[in-house]
Amino acid sequence: MALPKLLMIVNVDIEPAIETEWDHWYDTVHLPEIVECPGFVKATRYKAPEVDENGRLQQVTIYVLDREDAMTTPECLAVRGVGPFPAQATAKARLMKYHTVYEKGDINNG
């Protein structure tokens, strides 16, 4: 299977007190509305098992894109962000382009 050439990586941190409400909104509203935007293919979400040193929960969502301008389409710009949680959550999104892959045992002796 070929690796995706473009990803949008979103790092999120939230206050633990909103975790249940956040998860419901993010999984049932936000992920579907983002993935339906032009240029988005799918999303995978990860959650750290414990709070960080600031007492916040860390999460990462990895979106597979099929076009470089997906993050800046009007549809995406209209729904990006932390929705109803601006005081309890922060997010940073970044476009990442494929560079290389290294697998165990890939040693260049030359």
PyRosetta script that sets phi, psi and omega in degrees:
from pyrosetta import init, pose_from_sequence

init()
pose = pose_from_sequence("MALPKLLMIVNVDIEPAIETEWDHWYDTVHLPEIVECPGFVKATRYKAPEVDENGRLQQVTIYVLDREDAMTTPECLAVRGVGPFPAQATAKARLMKYHTVYEKGDINNG")
pose.set_psi(1, 131.5)
pose.set_omega(1, -179.7)
pose.set_phi(2, -73.8)
pose.set_psi(2, 143.6)
pose.set_omega(2, 176.8)
pose.set_phi(3, -78.2)
pose.set_psi(3, 147.6)
pose.set_omega(3, 177.8)
pose.set_phi(4, -64.2)
pose.set_psi(4, 147.2)
pose.set_omega(4, 180.0)
pose.set_phi(5, -88.3)
pose.set_psi(5, -24.3)
pose.set_omega(5, -178.1)
pose.set_phi(6, -134.1)
pose.set_psi(6, 134.2)
pose.set_omega(6, 176.1)
pose.set_phi(7, -131.7)
pose.set_psi(7, 148.4)
pose.set_omega(7, 164.5)
pose.set_phi(8, -109.4)
pose.set_psi(8, 119.9)
pose.set_omega(8, 178.2)
pose.set_phi(9, -103.8)
pose.set_psi(9, 124.2)
pose.set_omega(9, 179.4)
pose.set_phi(10, -116.7)
pose.set_psi(10, 117.9)
pose.set_omega(10, 174.2)
pose.set_phi(11, -97.4)
pose.set_psi(11, 127.5)
pose.set_omega(11, -177.0)
pose.set_phi(12, -128.0)
pose.set_psi(12, 141.4)
pose.set_omega(12, 167.2)
pose.set_phi(13, -129.6)
pose.set_psi(13, 140.9)
pose.set_omega(13, -176.9)
pose.set_phi(14, -133.8)
pose.set_psi(14, 159.5)
pose.set_omega(14, 172.6)
pose.set_phi(15, -74.4)
pose.set_psi(15, 134.7)
pose.set_omega(15, -178.7)
pose.set_phi(16, -56.3)
pose.set_psi(16, -29.1)
pose.set_omega(16, -177.4)
pose.set_phi(17, -63.0)
pose.set_psi(17, -21.7)
pose.set_omega(17, -178.2)
pose.set_phi(18, -104.7)
pose.set_psi(18, 9.1)
pose.set_omega(18, -172.4)
pose.set_phi(19, -54.3)
pose.set_psi(19, -46.9)
pose.set_omega(19, -177.6)
pose.set_phi(20, -63.9)
pose.set_psi(20, -47.2)
pose.set_omega(20, 179.8)
pose.set_phi(21, -66.5)
pose.set_psi(21, -40.5)
pose.set_omega(21, 178.2)
pose.set_phi(22, -60.7)
pose.set_psi(22, -50.2)
pose.set_omega(22, -178.9)
pose.set_phi(23, -58.2)
pose.set_psi(23, -43.0)
pose.set_omega(23, 179.5)
pose.set_phi(24, -62.0)
pose.set_psi(24, -50.3)
pose.set_omega(24, 179.9)
pose.set_phi(25, -62.5)
pose.set_psi(25, -48.5)
pose.set_omega(25, -174.7)
pose.set_phi(26, -62.8)
pose.set_psi(26, -45.2)
pose.set_omega(26, -175.0)
pose.set_phi(27, -77.4)
pose.set_psi(27, -33.3)
pose.set_omega(27, -174.1)
pose.set_phi(28, -102.1)
pose.set_psi(28, -20.3)
pose.set_omega(28, -179.8)
pose.set_phi(29, -114.7)
pose.set_psi(29, -58.7)
pose.set_omega(29, -169.5)
pose.set_phi(30, -68.7)
pose.set_psi(30, -51.5)
pose.set_omega(30, 179.8)
pose.set_phi(31, -56.6)
pose.set_psi(31, -48.9)
pose.set_omega(31, 178.8)
pose.set_phi(32, -60.9)
pose.set_psi(32, -40.6)
pose.set_omega(32, -177.9)
pose.set_phi(33, -69.5)
pose.set_psi(33, -32.2)
pose.set_omega(33, 177.0)
pose.set_phi(34, -72.7)
pose.set_psi(34, -47.8)
pose.set_omega(34, -177.0)
pose.set_phi(35, -62.9)
pose.set_psi(35, -25.7)
pose.set_omega(35, 177.8)
pose.set_phi(36, -79.2)
pose.set_psi(36, -6.7)
pose.set_omega(36, 177.8)
pose.set_phi(37, -71.9)
pose.set_psi(37, 151.6)
pose.set_omega(37, 178.3)
pose.set_phi(38, -58.0)
pose.set_psi(38, 134.1)
pose.set_omega(38, 176.6)
pose.set_phi(39, 93.5)
pose.set_psi(39, -9.6)
pose.set_omega(39, 178.4)
pose.set_phi(40, -96.3)
pose.set_psi(40, 138.9)
pose.set_omega(40, -177.4)
pose.set_phi(41, -109.5)
pose.set_psi(41, -49.7)
pose.set_omega(41, -180.0)
pose.set_phi(42, -161.9)
pose.set_psi(42, 168.8)
pose.set_omega(42, 179.4)
pose.set_phi(43, -135.9)
pose.set_psi(43, 144.6)
pose.set_omega(43, 174.5)
pose.set_phi(44, -131.1)
pose.set_psi(44, 130.7)
pose.set_omega(44, -175.0)
pose.set_phi(45, -113.8)
pose.set_psi(45, 138.9)
pose.set_omega(45, 179.0)
pose.set_phi(46, -126.9)
pose.set_psi(46, 146.2)
pose.set_omega(46, 178.7)
pose.set_phi(47, -129.5)
pose.set_psi(47, 134.4)
pose.set_omega(47, 174.7)
pose.set_phi(48, -68.1)
pose.set_psi(48, 144.6)
pose.set_omega(48, -176.6)
pose.set_phi(49, -75.1)
pose.set_psi(49, -14.4)
pose.set_omega(49, -177.8)
pose.set_phi(50, -139.2)
pose.set_psi(50, 163.9)
pose.set_omega(50, 176.4)
pose.set_phi(51, -71.0)
pose.set_psi(51, 156.7)
pose.set_omega(51, 178.6)
pose.set_phi(52, -85.1)
pose.set_psi(52, -173.4)
pose.set_omega(52, -177.6)
pose.set_phi(53, -64.6)
pose.set_psi(53, -16.2)
pose.set_omega(53, 177.5)
pose.set_phi(54, -98.0)
pose.set_psi(54, 5.9)
pose.set_omega(54, 178.8)
pose.set_phi(55, 78.1)
pose.set_psi(55, 19.8)
pose.set_omega(55, -178.7)
pose.set_phi(56, -113.0)
pose.set_psi(56, 154.4)
pose.set_omega(56, 177.7)
pose.set_phi(57, -88.1)
pose.set_psi(57, 133.0)
pose.set_omega(57, -179.3)
pose.set_phi(58, -102.6)
pose.set_psi(58, 135.7)
pose.set_omega(58, 178.6)
pose.set_phi(59, -138.7)
pose.set_psi(59, 153.1)
pose.set_omega(59, 177.1)
pose.set_phi(60, -134.0)
pose.set_psi(60, 133.9)
pose.set_omega(60, 171.9)
pose.set_phi(61, -118.6)
pose.set_psi(61, 132.0)
pose.set_omega(61, 179.2)
pose.set_phi(62, -112.2)
pose.set_psi(62, 116.1)
pose.set_omega(62, 178.1)
pose.set_phi(63, -103.2)
pose.set_psi(63, 131.9)
pose.set_omega(63, 173.5)
pose.set_phi(64, -89.2)
pose.set_psi(64, 129.6)
pose.set_omega(64, -178.8)
pose.set_phi(65, -114.2)
pose.set_psi(65, 153.8)
pose.set_omega(65, 174.2)
pose.set_phi(66, -117.1)
pose.set_psi(66, 7.7)
pose.set_omega(66, 173.7)
pose.set_phi(67, -152.3)
pose.set_psi(67, 145.5)
pose.set_omega(67, -172.5)
pose.set_phi(68, -68.4)
pose.set_psi(68, -27.0)
pose.set_omega(68, -177.5)
pose.set_phi(69, -93.2)
pose.set_psi(69, 12.5)
pose.set_omega(69, -176.2)
pose.set_phi(70, -56.4)
pose.set_psi(70, -37.1)
pose.set_omega(70, -177.3)
pose.set_phi(71, -71.3)
pose.set_psi(71, -16.3)
pose.set_omega(71, -174.2)
pose.set_phi(72, -115.5)
pose.set_psi(72, 12.0)
pose.set_omega(72, 175.5)
pose.set_phi(73, -69.7)
pose.set_psi(73, 154.2)
pose.set_omega(73, 177.6)
pose.set_phi(74, -57.2)
pose.set_psi(74, -36.5)
pose.set_omega(74, -179.9)
pose.set_phi(75, -63.9)
pose.set_psi(75, -43.5)
pose.set_omega(75, -179.6)
pose.set_phi(76, -69.9)
pose.set_psi(76, -45.3)
pose.set_omega(76, -179.8)
pose.set_phi(77, -59.5)
pose.set_psi(77, -30.4)
pose.set_omega(77, -178.8)
pose.set_phi(78, -71.3)
pose.set_psi(78, -22.9)
pose.set_omega(78, -175.3)
pose.set_phi(79, -119.7)
pose.set_psi(79, -4.6)
pose.set_omega(79, 178.6)
pose.set_phi(80, -66.7)
pose.set_psi(80, 154.2)
pose.set_omega(80, 175.4)
pose.set_phi(81, 123.0)
pose.set_psi(81, -165.4)
pose.set_omega(81, -175.9)
pose.set_phi(82, -107.7)
pose.set_psi(82, 19.9)
pose.set_omega(82, 173.5)
pose.set_phi(83, 53.1)
pose.set_psi(83, -128.6)
pose.set_omega(83, -175.8)
pose.set_phi(84, -81.7)
pose.set_psi(84, 15.7)
pose.set_omega(84, -174.7)
pose.set_phi(85, -122.5)
pose.set_psi(85, 40.3)
pose.set_omega(85, -175.0)
pose.set_phi(86, -64.7)
pose.set_psi(86, -24.8)
pose.set_omega(86, -179.3)
pose.set_phi(87, -87.4)
pose.set_psi(87, -16.9)
pose.set_omega(87, -175.0)
pose.set_phi(88, -115.5)
pose.set_psi(88, -2.2)
pose.set_omega(88, -176.7)
pose.set_phi(89, -142.5)
pose.set_psi(89, 147.3)
pose.set_omega(89, 173.2)
pose.set_phi(90, -131.3)
pose.set_psi(90, 149.1)
pose.set_omega(90, -178.8)
pose.set_phi(91, -140.7)
pose.set_psi(91, 146.0)
pose.set_omega(91, 175.1)
pose.set_phi(92, -133.4)
pose.set_psi(92, 124.5)
pose.set_omega(92, -179.5)
pose.set_phi(93, -110.6)
pose.set_psi(93, 145.0)
pose.set_omega(93, -179.5)
pose.set_phi(94, -145.7)
pose.set_psi(94, 137.0)
pose.set_omega(94, 173.3)
pose.set_phi(95, -81.6)
pose.set_psi(95, 132.8)
pose.set_omega(95, 178.8)
pose.set_phi(96, -125.7)
pose.set_psi(96, 134.3)
pose.set_omega(96, 178.1)
pose.set_phi(97, -107.4)
pose.set_psi(97, 140.5)
pose.set_omega(97, 179.3)
pose.set_phi(98, -54.9)
pose.set_psi(98, 137.7)
pose.set_omega(98, 178.0)
pose.set_phi(99, -121.8)
pose.set_psi(99, -60.7)
pose.set_omega(99, -177.5)
pose.set_phi(100, -160.1)
pose.set_psi(100, 170.3)
pose.set_omega(100, 175.0)
pose.set_phi(101, -135.9)
pose.set_psi(101, 144.0)
pose.set_omega(101, 176.5)
pose.set_phi(102, -130.9)
pose.set_psi(102, 130.1)
pose.set_omega(102, 177.6)
pose.set_phi(103, -116.2)
pose.set_psi(103, 152.3)
pose.set_omega(103, 178.2)
pose.set_phi(104, -49.9)
pose.set_psi(104, 129.9)
pose.set_omega(104, 179.8)
pose.set_phi(105, 94.2)
pose.set_psi(105, -8.1)
pose.set_omega(105, 178.0)
pose.set_phi(106, -82.3)
pose.set_psi(106, 82.3)
pose.set_omega(106, -178.3)
pose.set_phi(107, -110.1)
pose.set_psi(107, 127.1)
pose.set_omega(107, 178.1)
pose.set_phi(108, -93.5)
pose.set_psi(108, 110.6)
pose.set_omega(108, -178.9)
pose.set_phi(109, -95.2)
pose.set_psi(109, 10.1)
pose.set_omega(109, -170.2)
pose.set_phi(110, -105.4)
pose.dump_pdb("model.pdb")
